Amino acid sequence: MKKKIFKQVTYPQTDLVILAGGQARRMNGINKLLHKFDDEIQLIKIHQHLKSRVGQVWVNSHRDHSIYERLIPSIQFFKDDEAGFHGPLMGMKSAWQYVQADYVLFVPCDVTYIPKKVISRLHQAMQRHPLCEVAVVEINGKALFPFCLLKRSSLPKICMHLEQNQRSLKHCFAEMHMQLARFKNHALFFHSINSFDELQQHQQLNFL
């Protein structure tokens, strides 16, 4: 009887950065990364899904570092280079001062669904264009710009946009020959949670 041979998908060393530097104004400033959307705290859920596929796991956050470390002792963290709340583009710019890998998977702290093989699929998408510096997750036809794979060579373009006070990921990524990794999940209603109303609906739908 012949053994099945499973193809091992390989890609360059990739670190994970969880983006948790926002204000969560519509949720009274709670730290969404330490909140439960499903059965697990978001930090633990994201870490469990991706830890075996990445090198170092980082959290981009200005608070609660001791709690992250208590939950996952191996985790590293960093604040934005500039004080204040400048959006995910600032978190991405800041990451390159700490991360050693030349590729980083960025995941927003309020994500509800992490597709299987997301990292390998993003790397495959990036290879479609020789000048591509960013690949973005698209689920059910919606591009989730903060859920992306970035190359270190993207840093000058990110810095330029921030210097011009342009913080749109969509506009910045348009200059990087952006590619999409497309996924489907017909049971998915919320890609991320941005209000208590959405959280309540998400939890109700999950228990149906």
C-alpha positions, -999 to +999 in steps of 0.1 A: +000+000+000+015+033-011+018+061+015+002+094+007+027+121+001+016+155+013+031+185-003+048+208+022+041+244+014+071+265+022+075+303+023+100+328+037+102+334+075+072+354+084+064+371+118+030+379+131+019+414+143-015+417+159-027+453+155-043+464+187-034+501+189-068+516+182-091+535+205-123+513+201-143+545+206-176+528+197-169+502+224-161+526+252-124+521+248-122+484+257-092+464+247-107+442+220-077+419+220-085+409+256-122+405+249-142+374+240-160+375+207-164+337+206-153+311+231-117+324+235-101+357+243-091+373+209-054+372+217-055+335+225-077+327+195-054+345+170-022+331+186-036+295+185-046+298+148-013+311+136+016+304+161+028+272+143+030+290+110+050+321+120+082+330+137+078+356+165+044+368+175+041+405+183+013+428+196+012+464+185-005+481+215+000+510+239-014+492+269-019+460+289+016+446+280+018+427+313-015+410+307-004+398+272+028+384+287+009+366+314-015+350+289+013+341+264+048+344+279+066+341+246+048+371+231+066+404+223+050+438+220+057+474+209+040+508+209+036+530+179+066+552+170+045+583+176+021+589+205-016+592+198-039+572+176-027+573+140-043+542+126-030+508+114-006+523+090+014+537+119+014+503+136+028+488+103+055+514+101+065+509+137+067+471+133+097+473+111+118+488+139+113+456+159+106+426+136+136+408+122+118+389+094+114+404+060+077+395+058+050+403+084+015+390+086-006+418+101-039+408+117-064+432+132-073+424+169-110+424+161-110+398+133-137+372+136-124+346+110-089+335+101-089+313+070-068+281+069-036+284+049-039+322+050-001+328+052+008+304+023-020+318+002-009+354+008+027+345-002+014+328-033-007+360-042+024+381-036+043+361-062+019+370-090+036+403-095+074+408-093+070+443-078+043+433-053+050+445-017+016+437-001-010+409-004-044+415+013-070+390+025-103+392+007-133+373+022-166+370+003-155+398-021-145+423+006-109+433+009-098+434+046-069+459+042-055+456+078-054+417+073-024+416+051+011+403+043+038+431+039+074+430+027+100+451+044+106+470+012+071+486+017+085+508+045+095+539+025+060+541+009+044+538+043+066+565+057+059+588+028+021+585+033+023+591+070+046+622+064+019+635+041-008+627+068-024+602+044-034+572+066-056+552+041-043+516+038-062+513+005-045+543-011-011+534+003-013+497-009-024+508-043+012+520-049+026+486-039+012+465-067-013+450-042-025+414-048-055+397-032-058+362-016-095+354-020-114+333+005-151+323+009-170+318+041-208+319+036-215+316+073-196+348+080-216+379+089-190+402+105-154+403+093-145+424+124-163+437+155-166+475+158-195+480+182-213+463+211-243+459+188-222+440+162-207+419+190-242+409+203-254+400+168-222+380+161-226+360+193-263+354+187-256+342+151-229+319+164-252+302+188-280+295+162 
